[in-house]
Amino acid sequence: MLQTNADFRSPFAMSLGSSRSFSEDVTHFPDIKDPEILNVFKDLMATNWDELPNAVVSDAKKALSKNTDDKVGQEILKNVFRAAEAVEEFGGKIMSLKMELDDIIGLSGEVNFYGILMTSCFQLSQ
């Protein structure tokens, strides 16, 4: 028997032209009742977390400090805001590490032992 590519495909994979059915009663959106918190949540979800805009950060801090009955909505917003800040910080650290590696390795791709030695000495002196 000849096997086709479909025989090796993951059961979770979608094939071209097929549709995926979802249950109508399942929502992926949290139940946030306060409209200001909901708008800030949407802004956070729509923005690029590599570098959070100052306006979104200030809106999030304002919404988190306001007095509201929607404590669940504030908790959801707080978790998303914390995650966004962590992604922004981690992305910055990864970029710094990449730049340091590029400086050490150089354009040729060869390891520059002098660069490693100088970087190590500089870090030890601080």
N, C-alpha and C positions, 0 to 999 in steps of 0.2 A: 504494500500500500504506500502510495506517495504522500508525504506529509507536506502541508502548506505552511506558510508563515502564520496563519491563524491558529494552527495547532500549538505553536510555541508562545503565543501572545499571553500576557498576563490577563487573568479574568477581570481585572479592574481597568484594562485598557479600552479605549473607545476606538471604533473603526470609523473610517470616513463615511460621512452621510448618515450616521446613526444619531439618534437623539437619546438623551438621558432623562429619565423620568424622576421627578422629585415629588415628595409628598406635599400636598397643599397646606397642611396644617403645621408644618415645621418652618420655623423662622430662624434666620441666622442673625437677626438684628435684635439687640437687647431691648428690653422694655424700659425705656427712659421716659418718664412722664414730664419732667421739667423741660420746656422748650429751649431755654438757654443752654442747659447742659446737653441736650440732644444736638443742638447746632454746633457746639464746640466738639462734641464727639464726632460728628460727621466731618468737621474740618480736620480733625486729627487723623481720621481714617483716610481722608482724601489727599493729605499732604505727603510729600516725600520726607521720610524720617532721617535721611542723611544729614540734612540741615534744617531744623525746625524754624519756621518763620517766627519772628519776635511777636507778631500780632497773635498768632495761634497760641504761643506760650503764655502771653499775658491774658488772653481770653480763658485759657484753661485754668490758670491760677485764680482768676476772678471767679469762675464758675465753681471751683473747688472750695473757695472761702466763703461763698455766699450762704445765707441761711435759707434752707429749703426743706420741704417735706420729703423730697425725693432722695432719700439717703442711699437707696440702691443705685440710682442713676449716678450719684456722686461717686460711689465706690467703683462703679464700672469705669467712669471717666478717669478716676485716680489711677486705676490699673493700666488703662490704655496710655495715659500720659506718662506714667512711670516707664512703661515699655518703650515708648517713643524716645524718651530721654536716654534710656540705656542704649538703644540702637544708635542714636546720634553719637554718644560718647564712645561706644565700641567701634563704630565706623571711623571715627577720628584716630583712635589708637591703631587700628589696622592700617590706615593710610600712612601714619607716621612710621610704622614698622616697615611697610612696603618701601617707603622712600629711603629709609636707612639701609635696607637690603640692596636697593638699587645703587646707592652710593658705594656700598662695599663691593658689590659684584661688578658694577660698571656696565658700559654698553657692550663690551665684548663677551660678557657672560662668564669670564674667568674670575676666580676669587682673587681679590686684592688683599693679600695677607698684611701688607702695610696699613691698609685702611682698617682692617679688623683690629690690628694692634693699637692704632691711634684712637679708634672709637672706644676700645676697652679701657685704655689709659685715661681718656677724657671722662668716662663714666665713673671710674674709680676715684678720680680727683674731686668729684663733686660731693 
